[in-house]
Amino acid sequence: MKAFFVIFSERVTNKTDQPKTNLIKKATRTYGQKNMKNIITIAFVSLLLTMQASCQSSNESNNKAETQAQNTQTPVEVPTENGLEKAYFASGCFWCVEAIYESVEGVKESISGYSGGHTENPTYESSNTGNTGHAEAVEVLYDPNVVSFKQLVDVYFGSQNVTQVNGQGPDRGSQYRSIIFYQNDTQKKIIENKIAELEKELGAGKVAAQVLPFQKFWVAEAYHQNYERNNPNNPYIQNVYIPRLKRFQKKFPELLKEDAH
């Protein structure tokens, strides 16, 4: 989807796309302006209804998978390393989520990777098929004396569209679905309390994120790490990544590092 966004953004910003313009003019002459508006309206409504039905079906499937995982899997608790704890989150493109967490005071590093699936050694290519069960995720190394797991959960839900099923923004598919992982009952309770708080405002069942027992994290390919730093002029970075990061930073100024960019 990130590659598609680059192509799509180039197309929609090309004001000299004459074939497309001529096609619209021809259709308007054939059907009339009023009829064209009706056709467009009907098509748009049909698209929305189709998307809504698809989202409902996907959300139900995700909920069933969540229940099964919670009932059959024991969460793996990752040991503290040099005073740092690790937490795991999936929320759309890992390039974006990596940068969001790395801008938080108390977070030493955020690593892009894959988690939540059923296959061994997932890759970017295999996860993008949607057949591995894995989602793009990040491993967050943080100092619990500076930032708490509860605050990281606040960052998670505060930096995404919490009701979007199987994706964030233009990135769509199960590999971009939202998952928040817990390693013990304390973390699970913190997550459940946050979701309950959100759904008091949004409505029951509106939060799309799966809550899954953590099993294993697979580090992504080297070229995905620190992607924005290494590819600042990438169209996806400019049009999706940076706006999402800035929205988060504006919402949580008290949590940011002094040198957060």
C-alpha positions, 0 to 999 in steps of 0.5 A: 500500500505504501508503494501504491500511495506513491503512484496514486499521489503522483496521479491525483496531483497531476493536473494535466491528466487529459485522458481522465478529464476528457472521459469525465467530460464525455460522460457528462455530455452523454448522461447530463450533469444532473444524472451524472451527479446522481450516478456519482452519489449512488456509486459513492453510497454503494462503495461506503456500504460495501466498505462498511460490510467488509469492515464489520466482517473483518472486525468480527473475524478479528474478535474471534481470533482475539478470543481464541488467542486469549483462551489458548495462548499463555503470554510470553513475558520478556525479561528486563534488559539493562534496566529497560523493559520491552513493549509491543504494538501494531498500528498500521505502518511500522515506519510511523509507529517507530517514529512516534514511540522514539519521540517519547521521553523514556523510550530508548529505541523502537524497532520495526518488525512483525508479530501476531501471526502463525508463520515463522520468519515472516518477511515484508513480502510474505506479510503483505500477502495477508496470509501469515497472520502477522501485522507490522509491529514495533518493539519499544525499549523503554525505561519504566522509571521515566515512562510507564506502560500505561503511558505507552498505551495512552500513546498507542491509542492517542496516535491512531484512528481507534475505530479503523479496522484492518489498517491506519489511514491509506494502509489497508489489510490485515498486515496493517491491523491494530494489535496491542500485546500484553505480557502479563495480567497487569498489562492486560488490565491496563489495556482493557481499562483504557479500551473501556474508557474509550468505548464510553465515548465511542460506543461498545465494540468500536475500538478496533484493536485486537488485544493479544497475548504476546508470543514472539517478535520478528525484527524486520529487514534492515532497510525498514529501520529508521526509515524516515531518517534514511529516506526523508524525501519519500512521498509516503514519508512526506504525505502520511508519516510526517502528518501522523507524527505531527498530530501525535506530537501536538496531542502529547507535548508533555511526553516528548523528548526535548529533541523530538523532531 
